[in-house]
Amino acid sequence: LAASGNFASVADGGAGIVQFTFATAMPDVNYSVVVSPSPNSTAQFGNSGSTYVAYDQTTTGFKVCGRGYTGSNNTTYFSDQGYANMGIAVFR
């Protein structure tokens, strides 16, 4: 964690999923998470695209799931790409 702000930890939650935990809990779940991934390998550039979504928000943290799309039929798969230099902002 660089410039961790209110983040206590980041943990691997499985294929394409990362769990973020706050150092100090939020008073409620009325906050917004902005995710800005950065591809960390050249393999990512062969994809049609990627989507990252924050979900499972609680007062103590949230999860981010990355999905990649590839091929003419946009086959989806869980993506572990983009997490190395990801920017996260939480607004309340």
SULMO-V709843 format. One line per field, one symbol per residue. phi: phi as a letter, one per 20 degrees, with the letter a starting at -180 (. if undefined). psi: psi as a letter, one per 40 degrees, with the letter a starting at -180 (. if undefined). A space follows every 10 residues. Layout:
phi->???
psi->???
This chain:
phi->.elfldeebc cfdogmdcdd dffcfffbee cddddcfcgd bffffeefrb ccceblfcfe radcddcdcb nfelgdbfde enefcfeccd dc
psi->hhgebehdih iheahehhhh hidhiidaeg iihhhgihhe ieddeeidii hhhhifhiee aiihhhhihi idefhiihhe ieddfhhhhh h.
